[in-house]
Amino acid sequence: MLNRLRGGMTRVMTPLADLLLRRGISPDAVTITGTLAVVVTALWAYPTGNLLVGTLVIGVFALTDSLDGTMARRSGRSSSWGAFLDSTLDRFADAAIFAGLVLWFTGAGEDRPTAVLALACLVLGSIVPYARARAEGLGMTAAVGIAERADRLLAVLLATALVGAGLPLVVLTVVLGLLAVASAVTVVQRMGTVRRQAEGVA
């Protein structure tokens, strides 16, 4: 769903992209800086219970996720390396967010069931993009599913911010449960899509 908004975000980010390029900042530097900011924030703020502050900081960098790609296109530096770097570092950022929540729920949060759900989201969230990448590596496609990365990220960040602002913890528990289910369904959808293509080739 949120992937459809990328065109609008690109238009918003274009002036900032041009400014950074004029300052001699590379797209790769923006990718790395954004990932480090998310990882450090998630692994500090969430385990220490600073859910709202951490989410606001992560949200800023999540909103600018398309900035590096815009910079690459504007400067004519779009490359396979840039796409690989961005995709790989996205996994670090996503893992840090859910790992931070796991640490919170197993520590000060003292909520083991919700920690298990956060861990499930972490694991399944890594399998979803792997299934697509593996399919594409085999010459097939698997761009299907009800839980795209942007949607998963928005859901967990919004729920975390709301709980940090004072809503009951059960809000985040429910959202994590739904995300775990949606991610599992997406994996199954992608496996089914690849199987049909493989059988068609055979």
N, C-alpha and C positions, 0 to 999 in steps of 0.2 A: 504493500500500500504506500509506504513512505517513499519507496523508490521512484514513484511517479512525481514526487515533489523536487526531484534533483534538478530539473530544468530551472525551476524558480530559484533554488539555492545557488545555482551556477551564476545566474544573473546578479544575485545579491553579492556574491563573492568576487565577481570580476574586478571591481575597482580595487579591492584589497589585494587581489592577486597581482594586478598591475603595479601597485605600490611596492609590494615586496620584491617583485622582479626588478624594479628600478633601483632598489636598495642592494641588489646583488645577492638576494637570498634565493637559494635553489629549492625546487619542489621537494627533493629528497630531505632537505634540512627541515622543512615544514612537517613532513610525514614523521620523521624521527622525533622531533620536538613534541608534536601532538601526542604521540604514543607514550613517550616518557612522562608527560604531564598526567595523562590518564592513569598510567600504571602506578606512579608514585602517589597520586591523590587517592586512588581506590584502595591501595594497600596501607595507606596511613589513615585516611578519614573513616572508612567503614569499620575496620577493626576497633577503632577508638570510639565508635558511636556517633561520629559527626556525619550522620547520614545526609542531612539537608545541605550543609556546606559542601561536602564531597560531591554530591550529585549536581549542585549548581556549577561547580568548577568543571566536572566531567562533561556536563551538558554543553558548556561553551565550546569545548573542544570537539564534542560530537557534532555540533551544528556546523563546525568548520571542516568536517571530514572531507568534503569535496574540494577544499581549497587547493590542496597539492595537485589534484588532477586538473583543475582549472588553470593553475600556473603552468603546468606542463604543456597543456594545449596552447595557451597564449604565447608561450615562448618557443613553441615548435620542438619541445623536448620530450614529447610523449614516447614512451619506449616500453618494451616488454619488462625491462628491469624495474622501471617505476611501478608498473602494475603489480609485479611480483612483490616488491618491497611493501607497497601499500596493503596488499591482501595479507601478507604474512604478519605484518605488525598489527593489523586489525585483530588477529587471533590473540596476540599478547594483551591488547587492550580489553577485549571481551573477557579473557580468562582472569585478568586482574580484578575486574568488576565483580564477577561471581565469586572469585577466591576471597576477596575482601569481605563479602557478605557471609561466606562460610566461616571465616575467622571470627566475625562478629557474633554469629549465632552459636558458635561452639565456645565462645568466650564470655564476654560481658552480656551478650544477648540471651545466653542460656536457653536456647530453643533448638534442640537437636533435630526434631522433625523438619523444621524449616531449613536447617543447615543441610539436611539430606536433599531437599528440593533444590536448594541453590547449587549443590554439587552436581545434581542431575542435570541442571541447566548448563553448567559448565561443560560437562562431558558431552551431552547431546549437542550443545552449541558448536562444538568442534567437529562433530561428525557430519552435521548438516553441510558445511562448505566442503568438507573432504569428499563427500559423496558426489558433489557436483564436479569438483576438480578432477577426481578419478575418472568420472564418466567422460569428461572432455579430453582427458589424456588418452582415452581409448577411442576417441573419435565419435563419441555420442554426446547427447545433451541431457541435462537434468535440472534445468532452470524452472523447477516447479516447487510447490509447497505452500503451506499456509503460514509459515513462520520465517520470513526473510530476516536478515540480520538487523536492518533498520527498525523493523517492527518490534523485534525482541528487545533491542536496546532501548527504544522509547518506553516500552511497557515496564521494564525493570527500573529504569531511572525515574520514571514518573511515580511508580509505587514507592520506591525508596525515599524520594523527596517528600511524598505525602506522609509517610510514617515518620520521617525526620521532623516534619512540621507539626506532628502531634496526633495523627490518626492512629488507630489501633494497629498493632503488629500483624493482626490477622489479614489486613489488606495486602501486605507484602507476601505473606504465606500463600494466599489464594492466587496472586499473580504469578508467583514462582511455580506453583503447581500447574497452572494453566500453560505457562511457558514450557515446562517440561513435557507436558502432553503434546502441545503443538509442535515442539521440536521433534519428538518421537514420530508423530504423524508425518512430518515433513521428510524425515529420513525414509520412512516406509514408502511415501509417494515417489521419492527420487529413485529408490531401489526398484519399484514397480515400473517406472518410466524406462529405466535402463534395461530391465529385463525384457520389456516389450521390444525395444530397439534391437537388443542382442538376438532375440528369437527371430526378428524380421530379417536380420542379416544372415542368420544361419539358414 
